[in-house]
Amino acid sequence: MLSHAKLPKSFWGEILMTAVDLINLSPSAPLNGDVPNMFWTGKDVSYNHLKVFGCRAFVHVPKDERSKLDSKSKECIFLGYGNEEFGYRLWDPVEKKIIRSGDVVFLEDQNIEDIQKGVKPVISREHSFNLDPIPLLEHYGGGEIEDIGEAENEPPIGNDPNEEVTDGNGSNNHNEDMIEDSDDEEQVPQLRRSSRIPKPQTKYPATEFVLLTDGGEPECYEEA
């Protein structure tokens, strides 16, 4: 198991505990073919939780333990089972510690060497969480994303040799519709003018009246 998992000898204790778990789930000759775990607990044995020791695994990181910029998953190595404790036992090669989790995706055909080589994982759709930090959007604004490659291969407008060409004496319906649309766009709505008669503003009302007299020029001091 240690050689197949490509793990160092320091993990021999984890291998020992996992081997004991597998023995307790296997038929035993001293018990006449019964399974030790079933004989001890009196319950049926399930093998759905068994995984390959030392395989590559991705642990889901809860929202309260990560920020918006952190990854939703953590890459680990499967070591064993929690037994009476919750979840699987996994080795975090980055933080160098053992963690337990029940929300795990296993890649049983890969091991720690694939992690060191940077092999890109291929995850099926049936798993419960997405490994990408930012999910890819298939729709934007209610419509599907356009394929740029197909758009570039489309022929340009106006290069069709079978396109109908008209001379200056006539035009097709498409051109007439375009002209009508352009005429409608060029029409500017008329502004509504007020029917009130404007009056000039009077700023200096005292200067509106002028006194004119025709008494001639005074001839002496008394007349003035």
C-alpha positions in Angstrom: 0.0 0.0 0.0 2.8 2.4 0.8 4.6 1.7 -2.4 1.5 2.0 -4.5 0.5 5.3 -3.0 4.0 6.7 -3.5 4.0 8.1 0.0 7.0 8.3 2.4 7.6 5.9 5.2 6.3 8.4 7.8 2.8 7.4 6.8 3.2 3.8 8.0 0.9 4.5 11.0 -2.0 5.6 8.7 -1.5 2.6 6.5 -1.7 0.3 9.6 -5.0 1.8 10.7 -6.5 1.6 7.2 -5.4 -2.0 6.9 -7.1 -2.9 10.2 -10.3 -1.2 8.9 -10.2 -3.3 5.7 -9.6 -6.6 7.7 -12.6 -5.8 9.9 -14.7 -5.4 6.7 -13.5 -8.7 5.1 -14.8 -12.3 5.7 -12.8 -14.0 8.5 -12.0 -17.7 8.6 -12.1 -17.9 12.5 -15.7 -16.5 12.3 -16.7 -19.1 9.7 -16.8 -16.5 6.9 -18.6 -13.8 8.8 -17.4 -10.2 8.7 -15.9 -9.0 12.0 -17.5 -5.6 11.8 -21.0 -7.1 11.2 -20.4 -9.8 14.0 -19.4 -7.0 16.4 -22.2 -4.5 15.7 -24.9 -6.7 14.4 -25.5 -4.5 11.4 -25.0 -5.1 7.7 -21.7 -4.0 6.2 -21.5 -1.3 3.5 -18.6 -1.0 1.1 -19.7 2.1 -0.7 -17.4 4.3 1.4 -14.2 2.4 0.5 -11.5 4.3 -1.5 -8.0 3.7 -2.8 -5.4 4.5 -0.1 -3.2 7.4 -1.1 -5.4 8.6 -4.0 -5.8 12.2 -5.0 -8.8 14.0 -3.4 -10.4 17.4 -3.3 -12.0 18.6 -0.1 -14.8 21.2 -0.2 -14.0 24.3 1.8 -17.1 25.8 3.6 -18.0 29.4 3.0 -17.2 30.4 6.5 -13.6 29.2 6.2 -12.7 31.0 2.9 -13.0 34.4 1.4 -14.5 35.3 -2.0 -11.1 35.1 -3.7 -10.1 31.7 -2.2 -10.7 28.4 -4.0 -13.7 26.3 -3.1 -11.7 23.1 -2.8 -8.4 21.9 -1.3 -6.2 19.3 -2.9 -5.3 16.5 -0.5 -4.3 12.8 -0.2 -6.7 10.2 1.1 -5.3 8.3 4.2 -8.2 6.5 5.8 -11.5 6.5 7.5 -12.7 8.4 10.6 -14.3 5.3 12.2 -16.2 6.7 15.1 -15.3 10.3 14.1 -17.0 12.1 11.2 -15.6 12.1 7.7 -12.5 10.8 5.9 -8.9 11.3 7.0 -6.9 13.3 4.5 -3.4 14.7 4.3 -3.0 18.4 3.3 0.4 18.6 1.5 0.4 22.4 1.6 -0.3 22.9 5.3 1.3 19.6 6.3 -1.5 18.4 8.5 -4.3 15.8 8.6 -7.9 17.0 8.1 -11.3 15.4 8.3 -14.1 16.0 5.9 -17.2 14.2 4.6 -17.6 16.4 1.4 -14.8 15.0 -0.7 -14.2 14.1 -4.4 -11.8 11.3 -5.0 -9.7 10.6 -8.1 -8.7 7.0 -7.3 -6.5 6.6 -10.4 -4.2 9.4 -9.3 -1.8 9.8 -6.4 0.6 12.4 -4.9 2.9 12.2 -8.0 0.1 13.6 -10.2 -0.2 16.5 -7.7 3.5 17.2 -7.9 3.5 17.0 -11.7 0.6 19.4 -11.9 -1.7 17.0 -13.7 -5.1 18.8 -14.3 -7.9 16.9 -12.6 -10.9 15.7 -14.6 -14.1 15.8 -12.5 -17.4 14.3 -13.6 -20.6 16.2 -13.2 -22.1 13.9 -10.6 -20.0 15.3 -7.8 -21.6 17.7 -5.3 -19.4 20.7 -5.7 -17.5 22.7 -8.4 -13.7 22.8 -8.2 -13.3 26.0 -10.1 -12.8 29.2 -8.0 -15.1 31.2 -10.4 -17.8 29.2 -12.2 -18.0 29.7 -15.9 -21.2 31.5 -17.1 -23.1 29.8 -19.9 -25.7 32.6 -20.2 -25.3 36.3 -19.9 -28.3 38.7 -19.9 -30.7 35.9 -20.7 -29.1 34.9 -24.0 -26.5 32.4 -24.9 -22.9 33.4 -25.4 -22.1 33.8 -29.1 -19.5 31.6 -30.8 -16.8 34.0 -32.1 -15.3 31.4 -34.3 -18.5 30.8 -36.3 -19.1 34.6 -36.6 -15.7 35.0 -38.2 -16.4 32.4 -40.8 -19.6 34.0 -42.0 -19.3 35.8 -45.4 -19.3 39.6 -45.3 -22.5 41.4 -46.3 -22.6 42.6 -49.9 -20.2 40.1 -51.4 -22.8 37.6 -52.6 -22.5 37.2 -56.4 -26.3 36.4 -56.6 -27.3 39.6 -54.9 -29.8 41.7 -56.9 -28.3 44.9 -58.2 -30.4 47.9 -59.2 -29.5 50.9 -61.3 -30.2 54.6 -60.6 -33.8 54.4 -62.1 -35.1 52.0 -59.5 -34.6 50.5 -56.1 -35.7 47.4 -54.2 -38.0 47.3 -51.2 -35.1 47.0 -48.8 -33.6 50.3 -49.9 -37.0 52.0 -49.7 -37.5 50.8 -46.2 -34.1 52.1 -45.2 -34.8 55.5 -46.8 -38.2 55.7 -45.0 -36.5 54.8 -41.7 -33.9 57.5 -42.2 -36.5 60.1 -43.0 -38.4 59.3 -39.8 -35.2 59.6 -37.8 -34.4 63.0 -39.4 -37.8 64.5 -38.6 -37.6 66.8 -35.6 -40.7 67.4 -33.5 -41.9 71.0 -33.5 -41.5 73.0 -30.4 -44.7 74.3 -28.7 -44.7 78.1 -28.4 -46.5 80.0 -25.8 -49.5 82.2 -26.8 -48.8 84.8 -24.1 -47.8 88.3 -25.4 -44.4 89.4 -24.0 -44.3 92.7 -22.2 -41.1 94.8 -21.8 -39.8 94.9 -18.3 -39.9 98.4 -16.6 -36.8 98.9 -14.4 -37.0 102.7 -14.0 -40.6 103.9 -13.9 -39.7 107.5 -12.7 -38.1 108.4 -16.0 -41.2 107.7 -18.1 -42.5 111.2 -17.7 -40.8 114.4 -19.1 -42.1 118.0 -18.5 -41.8 120.3 -21.5 -42.3 124.1 -21.2 -42.1 126.9 -23.8 -41.6 130.1 -21.8 -38.6 131.4 -23.6 -35.3 132.3 -22.2 -35.3 134.6 -19.1 -34.0 138.1 -19.7 -33.1 139.0 -16.1 -32.4 137.5 -12.8 -35.9 137.9 -11.5 -37.5 136.0 -14.4 -35.2 133.1 -13.9 
